[in-house]
Amino acid sequence: MAILRASEIRKMPPDQRRKRLEELKTELMRLMAMKAMGGAIENPGRIREIKRTIARLITIMKEEEK
């Protein structure tokens, strides 16, 4: 899954944003669980990227709510 830029998120329809947000949250939970169990994560920087993308999605969704 590619990391999304703000301009890409703004072009998405709202239902696709919600779907992508759920996918990212699921992936984040999976990576955090692997890390907590002591497993080796393929790309440790991916957790940070996912968190930032989730924050971008939520921010843009809230902006457009107003």
C-alpha positions as CSV (number, residue, x, y, z in Angstrom):
1,M,0.0,0.0,0.0
2,A,1.4,3.3,-1.0
3,I,1.6,6.3,1.3
4,L,-0.9,8.9,0.3
5,R,-0.2,12.6,-0.2
6,A,-2.7,15.2,0.8
7,S,-3.5,16.1,-2.8
8,E,-4.3,12.4,-3.6
9,I,-6.5,12.2,-0.5
10,R,-8.5,15.3,-1.5
11,K,-9.2,13.8,-4.9
12,M,-10.7,10.6,-3.4
13,P,-14.4,10.2,-2.8
14,P,-15.4,10.1,0.9
15,D,-16.4,6.4,0.9
16,Q,-13.0,5.5,-0.6
17,R,-11.2,7.6,2.1
18,R,-13.1,5.7,4.8
19,K,-12.2,2.4,3.3
20,R,-8.5,3.3,3.0
21,L,-8.5,4.6,6.6
22,E,-9.8,1.2,7.8
23,E,-7.2,-0.7,5.7
24,L,-4.4,1.4,7.2
25,K,-5.6,1.0,10.7
26,T,-5.7,-2.8,10.2
27,E,-2.2,-2.8,8.8
28,L,-1.0,-0.7,11.7
29,M,-2.5,-3.0,14.2
30,R,-0.9,-6.0,12.5
31,L,2.6,-4.4,12.5
32,M,2.3,-3.2,16.1
33,A,1.3,-6.8,17.2
34,M,4.3,-8.2,15.4
35,K,6.6,-5.7,17.1
36,A,5.0,-6.4,20.5
37,M,5.5,-10.2,20.1
38,G,9.2,-9.6,19.4
39,G,9.0,-10.4,15.7
40,A,11.2,-8.8,13.2
41,I,9.4,-6.2,11.1
42,E,10.4,-6.1,7.5
43,N,10.4,-2.2,7.4
44,P,10.3,-0.6,10.9
45,G,9.8,2.9,9.3
46,R,6.5,1.7,7.8
47,I,4.7,2.1,11.2
48,R,5.6,5.8,11.3
49,E,4.5,6.3,7.7
50,I,1.2,4.6,8.3
51,K,0.5,6.7,11.4
52,R,1.2,9.9,9.5
53,T,-1.1,8.8,6.6
54,I,-3.9,8.0,9.0
55,A,-3.5,11.5,10.6
56,R,-3.6,13.1,7.1
57,L,-6.8,11.2,6.2
58,I,-8.5,12.1,9.5
59,T,-7.5,15.8,9.2
60,I,-8.8,16.1,5.6
61,M,-12.0,14.3,6.4
62,K,-12.6,16.7,9.3
63,E,-11.8,19.7,7.2
64,E,-14.3,18.7,4.6
65,E,-17.0,18.0,7.3
66,K,-17.0,21.7,8.2
